[in-house]
């Protein structure tokens, strides 16, 4: 293996320090290139999807109380399957969109894949653009019972960012991908 292919940090040992239906937290003993050793805390969570439901000159957003930050914030619909199960990203995107908003996408197009917190987790997410939307009933999970949704114009979306009412990094990264997609 060439020096360029060799990982800068390699796992020597690993132990699970916490586990629940949504995540596993582990502590890895690692060895660096110079042979020195240390520890690395890692949060293992399954990949998720994020859906940008576009309609006219705006987007459908969802808002809910986010316990870790102690406030309500707006974001694009997103999620993973319960129980840390894996899923086909497109099927999961359709499910999350319908579950959180009641909307069904006539057209669903993959925009890309990003990592969300690569300093602490290998988790990533696939971004989809949903269009040709049809309204239906939302079917939210118990954790989403306080969720609200609304359509906002793109200008309102930008104002929500400036006002600190959209702080979700995944939503902002997805919007950046959409902007790049639009401009080629």
C-alpha positions in Angstrom: 0.0 0.0 0.0 1.4 3.4 -1.0 1.8 6.2 1.5 -1.1 8.0 -0.1 -3.4 5.0 0.3 -2.4 4.3 3.9 -4.9 5.6 6.4 -3.5 8.4 8.6 -5.2 6.7 11.6 -5.9 3.0 12.0 -8.1 1.2 14.4 -6.3 -1.1 16.9 -9.3 -2.0 19.2 -12.9 -0.9 19.6 -15.5 -1.1 22.4 -19.1 0.0 22.5 -19.7 2.5 25.3 -23.4 3.2 24.6 -26.2 1.9 22.4 -29.9 2.6 21.8 -32.3 2.1 18.8 -30.9 5.2 17.0 -27.2 5.0 17.5 -24.1 3.2 18.8 -21.3 5.2 20.4 -17.9 3.5 20.5 -14.5 4.3 21.6 -11.7 3.2 19.3 -8.0 2.8 20.3 -6.1 4.1 17.3 -2.6 4.3 16.0 -1.3 7.3 14.0 1.2 7.3 11.2 4.1 8.0 13.6 3.1 5.0 15.7 1.7 7.0 18.6 -1.6 5.8 20.0 -4.8 7.5 21.2 -8.5 7.2 21.4 -11.3 8.3 19.0 -15.0 8.6 19.9 -17.3 7.6 17.1 -21.1 7.8 16.7 -22.4 5.1 14.4 -25.8 6.0 12.8 -27.3 4.8 9.6 -27.3 7.1 6.6 -30.4 9.2 6.1 -32.1 11.0 3.3 -33.1 14.6 2.9 -35.8 15.7 0.5 -36.1 19.2 -1.0 -39.8 19.5 -1.9 -39.9 22.2 -4.5 -43.1 23.8 -5.7 -43.3 27.0 -7.8 -40.7 29.5 -6.5 -40.3 27.9 -3.1 -40.1 24.9 -0.9 -42.1 22.9 1.7 -40.4 22.9 5.1 -41.0 21.2 8.4 -40.5 22.6 11.8 -40.1 20.8 15.1 -38.6 21.2 18.6 -35.0 20.0 18.6 -34.2 18.9 22.1 -30.4 19.0 21.9 -30.5 22.8 21.0 -33.6 23.6 23.0 -35.6 25.3 20.2 -37.8 24.9 17.2 -36.2 25.1 13.8 -37.2 24.7 10.2 -35.6 22.3 7.8 -36.2 20.2 4.7 -37.9 16.8 5.5 -35.3 14.2 6.4 -34.9 10.9 8.2 -33.9 7.3 8.5 -35.6 4.1 9.3 -36.3 3.3 12.9 -34.0 0.7 14.6 -30.9 1.6 12.7 -32.2 -0.3 9.7 -30.7 0.3 6.2 -33.0 1.3 3.3 -32.9 2.1 -0.4 -32.4 5.9 -0.4 -35.1 6.6 -3.0 -37.7 4.5 -1.3 -36.8 6.1 2.0 -37.0 9.6 0.5 -40.5 8.9 -0.7 -41.5 7.5 2.7 -40.0 10.5 4.7 -41.6 13.0 2.4 -45.0 11.4 2.7 -44.6 10.7 6.5 -43.6 14.3 7.4 -45.5 16.4 5.0 -48.2 14.2 3.4 -46.8 15.1 0.0 -46.1 12.5 -2.7 -43.5 13.2 -5.3 -44.3 12.6 -9.0 -40.6 13.2 -9.8 -37.7 12.4 -7.5 -34.2 13.2 -8.6 -31.0 12.5 -6.7 -28.8 15.6 -6.3 -25.9 14.0 -4.3 -24.5 12.5 -1.2 -22.7 14.3 1.7 -21.3 13.4 5.1 -22.9 15.4 7.9 -20.4 15.2 10.8 -17.3 13.5 9.5 -15.3 14.4 12.5 -17.4 12.2 14.8 -19.5 9.9 12.6 -19.4 8.1 9.3 -23.1 9.0 8.8 -24.0 10.6 5.5 -27.1 11.5 3.6 -28.5 11.4 0.1 -30.3 14.5 -1.1 -33.3 14.3 -3.4 -35.2 17.0 -5.3 -38.9 16.2 -5.2 -41.3 17.9 -7.7 -44.7 17.3 -9.3 -46.1 17.1 -5.7 -49.5 15.8 -4.7 -51.0 16.5 -1.3 -52.0 13.8 1.1 -52.2 13.0 4.8 -49.0 13.1 6.9 -48.3 10.0 9.0 -45.7 11.1 11.5 -43.8 9.0 14.0 -44.5 9.7 17.8 -41.2 11.7 18.0 -42.6 14.0 15.3 -46.0 14.8 16.9 -45.1 18.5 17.3 -44.0 18.8 13.7 -45.5 21.6 11.6 -45.0 22.3 7.9 -45.4 25.2 5.5 -44.5 26.3 2.1 -42.1 29.2 1.8 -40.9 31.2 -1.1 -37.1 31.0 -1.8 -36.8 34.6 -0.5 -38.5 33.6 2.7 -36.2 30.5 3.0 -33.2 32.8 2.8 -34.7 35.1 5.4 -35.3 32.2 7.8 -31.6 31.4 7.4 -30.5 35.0 8.1 -32.9 35.1 11.2 -31.4 31.9 12.6 -34.6 29.9 12.2 -33.0 27.5 9.8 -29.7 26.2 11.4 -29.7 22.6 10.2 -26.4 22.1 8.4 -27.9 19.3 6.2 -30.6 21.6 5.0 -28.1 24.3 4.2 -25.7 21.9 2.4 -28.6 20.5 0.4 -29.6 24.0 -0.6 -26.0 24.6 -1.7 -26.2 21.5 -3.9 -29.5 22.6 -5.4 -28.0 26.0 -6.1 -25.0 24.4 -7.9 -27.3 22.1 -9.8 -29.3 25.1 -11.1 -26.3 27.0 -12.2 -24.5 24.0 -13.8 
